[in-house]
Amino acid sequence: MSADTAREQLQAELAEVDSDLAGLRRSAAEARDGVAEAEDPTDRGALIREADEQDEIADQLVARRETLVLRLADA
């Protein structure tokens, strides 16, 4: 694999991670916004759990993104 191909693959993967991260953050924010509107405590709890789970996944993606940025700098 050439250096250009490896760099292009890393850039594509980074773009995908960035897109996924933006979507997760948007979904978590929407879930948190829905907490105030939910009348049922069970629904509020479910929305909070959903947002927390999405935040955890986002944290994992941030770590993945940092790794990709480092690999891209080395490529």
N, C-alpha and C positions, 0 to 999 in steps of 0.2 A: 504494500500500500504506500502510495507516495505521501509526502508531507502535506501537499495541498489537499489531497483526498481526506486525510486524517483530520486536518483543520476544518474542512467543510463539514465533515460528519460531526465534529465537536460543536461547530456553530449551529448546525441543525438541531442537535440535541439540546443545546442551550436555549435556542428559540422555543423549543417544545416545552422545556421546563419553565421558562418565563411565562408562556401562555397558560400552562397548567396552574402555575402559582397565582397568576392574576385571577383566573377563574375560581380557584379555591378561596382566595381572599374575598372576592365578590360574594360568593355563596355564604361564607361565614358571616359577612356583614349583613346580608339579607336575613339570615337566620336570627342574628342578634336583634335586628330591627323588628322581626316578627314576635320576639319575646314580649314586648310591651303591648302588642295587639292581641296576644293569645289570652283568652279568658280562662281557660281551663289550666290549673296548675300542672297537670300531666303534660299538656301540650307545651307549656313554657319550659318544663324540664327537658322534654325531648328536643326542643329547639336549642336550648343551651348545650346539651350533650352533642348535638349535631355540629354546632359551631365550634365547640372544643375539639371534637374529632378532626374537623377540617383544619383547625389551627395546628394540630399535631402533624397532620400530613404536610401542611405548608412548611412547618419547621424542617421536616425531612427534605422537602424540595429545596429549601434555602441551602441546606448543607450540600445537597447534590449540585446545586448551582455553583456554590463556591468551589467545589471540586472541579467542575467543568471549566470555570474561569481560570483556575490554576493550570489545568491541563492545556487549555487553549494558549495561555501565555508561554508555556513550554514548547508548544508545537511550532 
